[in-house]
Amino acid sequence: MSGRQGGQDGEPLDPDRLVAEMLHQSSEDLQPGDLLTPPIAPASLFHTPGEPSAAHQYGRWSNPTWDALEQALGALEQAEAVLFPSGMAAIAAVFFTQLRPGDRILLPSDGYGASRGLVDAHLKPYGIEPVLCATKDYDQQDFTGFAMIWAETPSNPGLDVCDLAAAVERAHTAGALLVADNTTATPLGQRVLDLGADIAVSSDTKAINGHSDALMGHVATRDGDLAQQIRDWRKLSGAIPGPFEAWQVHRGLETLELRLDRLCQSAGAIAARLVARFPDLPVRYPGLADDPSHPIASKQMLRYGGLISVTFPSAGQAERFLSSCRYLRQSTSFGGVHSGGERRQRWGDDVPDGFVRLSIGCEPLEPLWDAIEKATAAALAE
Ligand SMILES: *Cc1c(COP(=O)(O)O)cnc(C)c1O
């Protein structure tokens, strides 16, 4: 198991120390002349004479570049991390290893659409029954009879939250596993395993890589048996990351904390300024003191993230805002260095036509705010 263990047995480490440990965790075993950065190992084969016992034998089973990224992610999660080539591949690994015919799974109706889509298209035919519930209603939902509770908080794109520690307790009473998709918050924004989740999944395509140039995902758990099942799934299903992408994401991860600080601080400032400057424009950000998500978010999040939602009166005004804002890339996804935005209704999310998800990036705040303010004023003047 990689990383120092926290959670149930030990005190969770302070998150700043986790970052320092993550950056230096491979420093202990160095020999003179060793690489200080992970090797990119584009290998399908490894020297495997006689009875196979070497750490690496075949490229679908393991890879030294994956190891480096798994150890770094494991140090942040304080858990065993298993890498996948995308967030969806990580999510699929959890579904396919943990659900059996006859099981019921509770999924957020306002969560990432492909997670629901995968269950509907490929698990339902095997007798697994999905039940949907809005994230803000998880706190009232009865978990009896479920095998798995899937939580995504804050939800993407609505930014509603549920109380994770309370959900874990009720899930465990019901005999269900609680899995948290922690993509929007990252392990530095929300310690879902410390809050008791059995499994954390993440799309590392977002803030963890942060540079919009690679897809990746991981599953993290402090349960060794679960981790082994997930690893075995990867070996058998062949859902494996490329070594180069693993190296890219390792490099991205090393600056996650710096980038996250910038984008969370900017998002907090921009959300507050939008509310002050355009009082009639609906704005959601869990860090805003009067946001409906704030009471729970402030209890369980360390950082409120870089996502803001803004609902323009019409799709036309939203499009006008997006196309006229100098420092917004019109793109899906979030958590990158560059700020971006899009109208989510175009993907079929259950949101108003003028609903824009803003992903705040690492640009300095004042020019970014200036661009957002001008584009908002111009769009609203239409
Ligand atoms: C993007 C995303 C995913 C899927 O990740 P990919 O890397 O695109 O496969 C899953 N969950 C959430 C919350 C996401 O935002």
The ligand as a MOL file (V3000), in Angstrom:
LIG
                    3D

  0  0  0     0  0            999 V3000
M  V30 BEGIN CTAB
M  V30 COUNTS 15 15 0 0 0
M  V30 BEGIN ATOM
M  V30 1 C -15.3940 14.6380 -15.9010 0
M  V30 2 C -16.0430 13.8920 -14.8150 0
M  V30 3 C -16.0840 12.4970 -14.8360 0
M  V30 4 C -15.5360 11.6800 -16.0000 0
M  V30 5 O -14.1770 11.8300 -16.1510 0
M  V30 6 P -13.4070 11.5520 -17.5440 0
M  V30 7 O -11.9880 11.7370 -17.1570 0
M  V30 8 O -13.9180 12.5470 -18.5280 0
M  V30 9 O -13.7420 10.1630 -17.9370 0
M  V30 10 C -16.6790 11.8520 -13.7680 0
M  V30 11 N -17.2290 12.5260 -12.7390 0
M  V30 12 C -17.2120 13.8700 -12.6950 0
M  V30 13 C -17.8250 14.5750 -11.5310 0
M  V30 14 C -16.6330 14.5880 -13.7290 0
M  V30 15 O -16.6510 15.9250 -13.6970 0
M  V30 END ATOM
M  V30 BEGIN BOND
M  V30 1 1 1 2
M  V30 2 1 2 3
M  V30 3 2 2 14
M  V30 4 1 3 4
M  V30 5 2 3 10
M  V30 6 1 4 5
M  V30 7 1 5 6
M  V30 8 2 6 7
M  V30 9 1 6 8
M  V30 10 1 6 9
M  V30 11 1 10 11
M  V30 12 2 11 12
M  V30 13 1 12 13
M  V30 14 1 12 14
M  V30 15 1 14 15
M  V30 END BOND
M  V30 END CTAB
M  END
